[in-house]
Amino acid sequence: MKLRHMKFIGLAAISVLATACNDKPIETKAPEPVDVQATERINHKLLNSMRKISEQQLDQVEDAGKDALQLLAESDRQELIDLTIEESSEAVLESGDKMLRLLEDINGISE
């Protein structure tokens, strides 16, 4: 019985070794050739598209900035006009007061 058992183990070991040694190596496929020109054209188109999008976004930001600046400039201009009118009216009032005092002085001298 032991002899049969030993023969069985020996045959099993030999069959395992034979199977392991008989395995074919895994065939790997060669990589497909790359079309360099097509890849470059695609990359070029992609870069151009990205540039156009970037330029459009930049234009939108600039336009928004210009609009905001124009609104700010308009409000500043209006404030400057209001301030100028205020300062001018104060200056005219002061000049009028001086003229009034001078006329009163002249009237007081002539009396």
C-alpha positions in Angstrom: 0.0 0.0 0.0 2.8 2.3 0.8 4.4 1.5 -2.5 1.2 2.4 -4.4 0.9 5.6 -2.4 4.6 6.5 -3.2 4.0 5.7 -6.9 0.9 7.9 -6.9 2.7 10.8 -5.3 5.7 10.4 -7.7 3.4 10.3 -10.7 1.5 13.3 -9.4 4.7 15.3 -8.9 6.0 14.4 -12.3 2.7 15.3 -13.9 2.7 18.7 -12.1 6.3 19.4 -13.2 5.5 18.3 -16.8 2.4 20.5 -16.9 4.3 23.5 -15.4 7.2 23.1 -17.8 4.9 22.6 -20.8 3.0 25.8 -20.4 3.3 28.1 -23.3 4.4 31.6 -22.6 1.7 34.2 -22.7 1.8 35.8 -26.1 1.8 39.6 -25.9 0.5 41.6 -28.7 2.8 44.1 -30.2 1.4 47.6 -29.5 -0.5 49.1 -32.4 1.4 51.7 -34.3 0.6 55.2 -33.3 -0.3 57.7 -36.0 1.9 60.5 -34.9 0.6 63.1 -37.4 -3.0 62.4 -36.5 -2.1 62.7 -32.8 -0.4 66.0 -33.4 -3.3 67.3 -35.4 -5.7 66.3 -32.6 -3.5 67.9 -30.0 -3.2 71.1 -32.2 -7.0 71.3 -32.5 -7.4 70.7 -28.8 -4.9 73.5 -28.0 -6.6 75.9 -30.4 -10.0 75.2 -28.9 -8.6 75.7 -25.4 -7.0 79.0 -26.5 -10.3 80.2 -28.1 -12.2 79.3 -24.9 -9.6 81.1 -22.8 -9.7 84.2 -25.0 -13.5 84.3 -24.9 -13.5 84.0 -21.2 -10.9 86.7 -20.9 -12.9 89.0 -23.2 -16.0 88.4 -21.1 -14.1 89.3 -18.0 -12.6 92.4 -19.6 -16.1 93.4 -20.9 -17.5 93.0 -17.4 -14.6 95.0 -16.0 -15.1 97.8 -18.6 -18.8 97.9 -17.9 -18.2 98.1 -14.1 -15.5 100.8 -14.7 -17.9 102.8 -16.9 -20.6 102.6 -14.2 -18.1 103.6 -11.6 -16.7 106.4 -13.8 -20.3 107.7 -14.5 -21.1 107.7 -10.7 -17.7 109.4 -10.0 -18.3 111.9 -12.7 -21.7 112.7 -11.3 -20.3 113.0 -7.8 -17.6 115.4 -9.1 -20.2 117.5 -10.9 -22.2 117.7 -7.6 -19.1 118.5 -5.7 -18.1 121.2 -8.2 -21.6 122.7 -8.1 -21.5 122.7 -4.3 -18.0 124.3 -4.1 -18.9 126.8 -6.8 -22.0 127.8 -4.9 -20.0 128.3 -1.7 -17.4 130.3 -3.6 -20.1 132.5 -5.2 -21.8 132.9 -1.8 -18.5 134.0 -0.2 -17.9 136.4 -3.0 -21.4 137.8 -2.7 -20.9 138.3 1.1 -17.6 140.1 0.4 -19.3 142.3 -2.2 -22.1 143.1 0.2 -19.6 144.0 3.0 -17.7 146.2 0.6 -20.9 147.9 -0.6 -22.0 148.5 3.0 -18.5 149.9 3.7 -18.8 152.2 0.7 -22.3 153.2 1.7 -21.1 153.9 5.2 -18.2 156.1 3.9 -20.4 158.1 1.6 -23.0 158.9 4.2 
